[in-house]
Amino acid sequence: MPQKEPADMTDHGDDELSSRTGSPDEEGRVPEERSLLHQSLAVRELIDTEVSYLHVLQLCASDIRSHLQQLPQGDLDVLFSNIDDIIKVNSKLLHDLQETAAREEEQVQLIGNLFLEFQEELEQVYKVYCASYEQALLLVEAYRMEPRLQREIQDTIEAVLPQAGSSGLSFLLVIPLQRITKYPLLLQKILENTLPDASAYPVLQRATSALQDVVTNINEYKRRKEVASKYTKVEHLSLRERLARINMHTLSKKTTRLGQLLKQEAGLIPKTEDKEFDDLEESFHWVSLCVTELKNNVAAYLDNLEAFLRFRPQEYDLDIPGGPVVQYCYLARDLQLQAFPEFKQRLEALVWQPLCSLAKALAGPQNLIKKRLDKLLDFERVEEKLLEVGSMTYEEEAARHMYEALNSLLVAELPQFKQLAMRWLGQILCTFVTLQRDLAKQVLQRAEGSLAQLPHHHISDPAFRKLVEDALGQTSHQLHAFQENFEKVLPPPTTQPLLPGAEHQVQALLSRYGPGKLYQVTSNISGSGTLDLTLPRGHVVALLQDKDTKGNSSRWLVDTGGHRGYVPAGKLELYHVVPREEELRGQARPHRDSQRQTPEPTLASVPSVLAVTQVVAVYPFVARSSHEVSLQAGQQVTVLEAQDKKGNPEWSLVEVNGQRGYVPSSFLARAPGPALWGWSLPS
Amino acid sequence: MENSSTMSKSAVKISLDLLSNPLCEQDQDFLNMVTALDTAMKRMDAFNQEKVNQIQKTVIEPLKKFGSVFPSLNMAVKRREQALQDYRRLQAKVEKYEEKEKTGPVLAKLHQAREELRPVRDDFEAKNKQLLDEMPRFYNSRLDYFQPSFESLIRAQVVYYSEMHKIFGDLTQQLAQPGRPDEQRERENEARLSELRALSIVADD
């Protein structure tokens, strides 16, 4: 009988091994029992190692980590990574494993199922740890450089886990990696000792290959991460740093690539066409175009929104109390201070920010795509060489692997990227729409509130529009009236007082030519030519012709009553003469305008006869005959007749101090009555 | 006014560019969403134009008209000013003569000056009265004048925003899940971002 030696099994002192009760007489059963035994030993091993593994993990996570507080938290995070998650998963696994022990016959099957269940979780949790393991190792190396730190770490570890030995931290950190790779082996061992026709066999088989896959995936993930992190780091180098980077190696690399590219373009060598990848790349390109465009458009929109908000009509003071104006001001202020800023802020947080993040995320893949192309060129070169020479150097081998790694990475992840990006884009757009709706709702609420307070709120829109049109038409007329009012130019006082004695001259001209032809000189005219007149300001002349013999209409031919000649038309102004008789007789006729403030009281009392007026003597006159009378300057005289017996207007018959006699008319100054030469005021 | 038009136009551009992206050909859902968005934006733009026109008619133009009276008013004020100057000048002249010794020539000149003064004074006072009357009337007319304009302004807003509310309300219902609070949206954005970052090809920074 073959000895059933438990020598090669780890002895945990339990009694399951006591079931050595295989009957030796059944040859067929012995190997079966043996394998059954091995199987249960393997199961035992699985569970027990799991227990101790978990125990060590927990020690690391709690005791050791907490004692290593002198290290910065960032370092600790790198070192121990997601060890807590691992502990969680493995605790659950252990718990379930231990439960299966209760169901002996089905245990193996249950174990198989269990691992299938846990496959996904294990992969997720361990791949993270493994990916950061390299970095953790780097840190450990760094610590080794510092003897004091190293000593401290070592002491801590030895206090907790003496069996860690001198390798300390690195020994501890590698444990999870070892464990995850051990699972397939452990399962394999159980599988070997399971009969192929046992019900548990297929399950176990699946479980084993599943765990194998887990390990493979984790490795793949790690490799991808490495490759990706090597190339996605957007490096901000100064020019000097960039220059420093150029060395023989990089130059030769780049030259080779360039050569390759040129050869392709020239058609000397075939370009590796990868339709699948090209499609992916194109698709990615569209996504990034979409994102970039959208981002720019949203930026423009936000800018315009800001400009829109800068315009604040409600802040100008119109000085109109009450009514719709005030309503509007309140409304506008409300919107300005609340509704719109809120909209803007939400827009920025929920649409703009995500777009920016999304746009930034584009950079990584873009870089990698570029790098892949570079590596592709290298790869092709290598392939060429392989064809020619039949072998390649280690470097070339590496280049090939690099390309393949990048390629597979991109092929795997670009579709995912696109899908995620599109999903996010869709969400962002939906948010944009919702924000617009919310804004509209807010504004509408407030505006309707304001509307309700307006006088015409109950009127429908078309009716209201008609109303406004009519109102505006009316007010437009009003405004027009105002404008006309302001525009009417009140004519300046046309009269300058006549020179003494000019009154009858004016009358003479008037009677000869009619009132429409009389003009008054507005400023002194000094004639230059032989036919030009020299006239003082205020002189009245009659127009004979409004142009001279050459047709020049700015020189007019006038009659002064004594002389004829030319004067510049610009210095003449139409002289309005309203004959006094009319004024005085037609008292009823209101030539006084309502705009006049100071009615002249003297009007009615002026005697009607033209010739008789009160005048003031301007110059003294000494009578030389009995027909004449003496005058003193400033003396008031009464004119009886404005001409002498022969009709000569140069002499006037006056009465002064009770004496009558003739005096030169030119020595007298007229005191013109107010309405005498009234200008025609618009009524 | 142009500001709101520019805003509206840039909103239309958003949807227009989205529509022109070839992604629409690949993804039917995306195409549908973008088309709906585009329709909404275009309609809003049309409404915005209407609003602008209405406001142009009922607010901007009346405002301009009101403002156009001011130049005439200013001219009238200037003329009054000038008349005042003339008045003062002649008044001073009269006073000068009044203070001088009453000789013949002086008296004559005094008379003459007084006669010159009188029409000028009347003219000034006429102008003054006119302005005193009309200006307050004009100023007060603004109260009634502007009421309809502002009413119209508010109404135009109501019309525009109720359309906007309807259009975007419908669109929200059609496209997606409305009524999510902002924090939830922010969390979702964070989730999307971490999903993206989980990909190795996306750089972590």
Interface residues (C-beta under 8 A of the other chain):
Chain A: Y221 R224 K225 V227 A228 S229 T232 K233 V234 S283 W286 V287 L289 C290 E293 L294 N297 V298 A300 Y301 N304 L305 A307 F308 F311 L318 I320 G323 P324 V325 Q327 Y328 L331 R346 A349 L350 Q353 P354 S357 L358 K360 A361 A363 G364 P365 N367 L368 L409 L410 E413 L414 Q416 F417 L420 A421 M422 R423 W424 L425 G426 Q427 L429 C430 T431 F432 V433 T434 Q436 R437 L439 A440 K441 V443 L444 A447 E448 S450 L451 L454 P455 H456 D461 F464 R465 L467 V468 A471 L472 T475 S476 Q478 L479 F482 Q483 N485 F486 E487 V489 L490 P492 P493 T495 Q496 P497 P500 D593 Q595 R596 Q597 T598 E600 V616 A617 V618 Y619 P620 Q632 A633 G634 Q635 A669 A671 P672 P674 L681
Chain B: N3 S4 T6 M7 S10 A11 K13 I14 D17 L18 N21 P22 L23 Q26 D27 D29 F30 M33 V34 L37 A40 Q54 T58 P62 K65 F66 S68 V69 S72 L73 M75 A76 R79 A83 D86 K102 T103 G104 P105 V106 L107 A108 H111 Q112 E115 E116 R118 P119 V120 R121 D122 D123 E125 A126 K127 K129 Q130 E134 R137 F138 S141 R142 L143 D144 Y145 F146 Q147 P148 S149 F150 E151 S152 L153 I154 R155 Q157 V158 V159 Y161 S162 M164 H165 F168 G169 L171 T172 L175 A176 Q177 P178 D182 R185 E186 E188 N189 R192 L193 E195 L196 R197 L199 S200 I201 V202 A203 D205
